[in-house]
Amino acid sequence: MMKTTVLSVNGMHCDGCAQTIEALLSRVPGVRKAEASYEGRRARILHDQEQAPVRNLIAAIAKGGFEVKAAVG
């Protein structure tokens, strides 16, 4: 089942950081689309809940040195 999850991300310093988060998330099996916003400090991910549970999304973001503050919505 596909789901859209929005995560609040701490530690972004520029649009390049947002692109890094998108790249990290795109490597997670089950992620269909990932968009990150430096200005909004958020990542919006369309993913298969079974293949890519939220904990996997958070772990992928953490690999880049970013911190997920909270799930939004």
WOTA-V284381 format. One record per backbone hydrogen bond with DSSP energy under -0.5 kcal/mol. NH is the residue of the N-H (numbers start at 0). CO is the residue of the C=O. E is the energy in kcal/mol with one decimal. If there is no record, write none. Layout:
BEGIN
nh,co,e
NH,CO,E
NH,CO,E
END
This chain:
BEGIN
nh,co,e
2,46,-2.6
4,2,-0.6
4,44,-2.8
5,71,-0.8
6,4,-0.5
6,42,-3.0
7,69,-3.1
8,6,-0.5
8,40,-2.7
9,66,-3.9
16,13,-0.6
17,13,-1.3
18,14,-2.1
19,15,-2.1
20,16,-2.4
21,17,-2.2
22,18,-2.3
23,19,-2.6
24,20,-2.5
25,21,-2.2
26,22,-0.8
26,23,-0.7
27,24,-1.6
30,27,-2.1
31,29,-0.5
31,45,-2.8
32,45,-1.7
34,43,-2.6
36,41,-2.9
40,36,-1.2
41,36,-1.3
42,6,-2.6
43,34,-3.6
44,4,-3.1
44,42,-0.5
45,32,-2.9
46,2,-2.8
46,44,-0.6
47,29,-2.3
48,0,-2.4
48,46,-0.6
51,47,-3.2
55,52,-1.4
56,52,-1.4
57,53,-2.5
58,54,-2.0
59,55,-2.0
60,56,-2.0
61,57,-2.3
62,58,-1.4
63,59,-0.5
63,60,-1.3
64,61,-2.1
65,60,-1.4
66,9,-2.4
68,7,-2.3
68,66,-0.7
69,7,-0.8
71,5,-3.6
72,70,-0.5
END
